[in-house]
C-alpha cells in the first residue's frame, strides 16, 4: 500500500494538480470526517475536472486579448441600453454556447466611463 506522501508525489508527477490539492485537503480533515473510498475517488476526480476546466477558461481568457476585465455586476441595466436583468441572466448562463447558438449584439459598445 502506498503512503500519502508517495500518492501526493505521483499526483504532482502526473500533473494531476486538482487531485493533489483535493487529497491534501482531505488529509487535513479529522479522520472521522474523511470520505469513504468511493466518495474520495469521486471527489478527487471532480476536483481534477474542475481544475482543468478552470485552467482552460483562464488560458482562453488570456489568449482572447480582451483589454478590459469586467464582471456581470458592473453592467448597467436600463431602458436606454435596452437590456433587462432577465436578458442578462439568460446570457450569463452561457447555454447558448452548449447549444452552438450565436449571440448578435447591436448598438454602441465599449465602456461608459472610458
C-alpha positions in Angstrom: 0.0 0.0 0.0 1.3 3.4 -1.0 1.8 6.1 1.7 0.2 9.5 1.4 3.5 11.3 0.6 4.1 8.9 -2.3 0.5 9.5 -3.5 0.9 13.2 -3.4 4.2 13.0 -5.3 2.6 10.8 -8.0 -0.3 13.3 -8.4 2.3 16.1 -8.9 4.4 13.9 -11.3 1.4 13.1 -13.4 0.3 16.8 -13.4 -2.9 16.0 -11.6 -2.9 19.3 -9.7 -6.7 19.3 -8.9 -6.4 15.8 -7.3 -3.2 16.8 -5.5 -5.0 19.8 -3.9 -8.1 17.9 -3.0 -6.2 15.0 -1.5 -4.1 17.4 0.6 -7.4 19.0 1.9 -8.8 15.5 2.7 -5.6 14.6 4.6 -6.0 17.8 6.7 -9.5 16.7 7.8 -10.1 14.8 11.1 -10.1 11.1 10.4 -13.8 10.7 11.3 -14.8 13.4 8.7 -12.8 11.9 5.8 -14.9 10.5 3.0 -15.2 6.8 2.2 -13.1 5.3 -0.6 -15.8 5.7 -3.3 -16.6 9.2 -2.2 -12.9 10.1 -2.1 -12.4 8.9 -5.6 -15.4 10.8 -6.9 -14.2 13.9 -5.0 -10.7 13.7 -6.5 -12.0 13.2 -10.0 -14.4 16.1 -9.7 -11.7 18.4 -8.4 -9.4 17.4 -11.2 -12.1 18.1 -13.8 -12.9 21.5 -12.2 -9.2 22.4 -12.1 -8.7 21.6 -15.8 -11.9 23.4 -16.8 -10.8 26.5 -14.8 -7.3 26.3 -16.2 -8.6 26.1 -19.8 -11.0 29.0 -19.2 -8.2 31.1 -17.8 -6.0 30.3 -20.8 -8.8 31.2 -23.3 -9.4 34.4 -21.5 -5.8 35.3 -21.5 -5.5 34.4 -25.2 -8.6 36.4 -26.1 -6.7 39.6 -25.8 -9.5 41.5 -24.2 -8.3 44.9 -23.0 -10.7 45.2 -20.1 -11.8 42.8 -17.4 -15.3 43.2 -16.3 -17.9 41.4 -14.2 -21.7 41.0 -14.7 -22.3 43.1 -11.7 -20.7 46.1 -13.4 -23.1 46.0 -16.4 -25.5 48.9 -16.4 -29.1 47.8 -17.0 -31.5 50.5 -18.1 -34.1 51.4 -20.7 -31.6 53.4 -22.8 -29.4 50.3 -23.3 -32.5 48.1 -23.9 -31.0 45.4 -21.6 -33.1 43.8 -18.9 -31.9 41.8 -15.9 -33.7 38.7 -17.3 -31.8 39.1 -20.6 -28.5 39.4 -18.8 -29.2 36.3 -16.7 -30.0 34.3 -19.8 -26.7 35.4 -21.4 -24.8 34.7 -18.2 -26.0 31.1 -18.2 -23.9 30.6 -21.4 -26.4 27.9 -22.5 -26.1 29.4 -26.0 -22.5 28.0 -26.1 -23.6 24.5 -25.3 -26.3 24.7 -28.0 -23.8 26.2 -30.5 -26.0 29.3 -31.0 -24.7 32.7 -31.9 -25.4 35.9 -30.0 -25.5 39.1 -32.0 -25.4 42.4 -30.2 -26.1 45.7 -31.9 -25.6 49.3 -30.9 -22.9 51.2 -29.2 -20.2 49.2 -27.4 -17.5 50.0 -25.0 -17.3 51.3 -21.5 -19.4 54.3 -20.3 -16.6 56.0 -18.4 -13.7 55.1 -20.7 
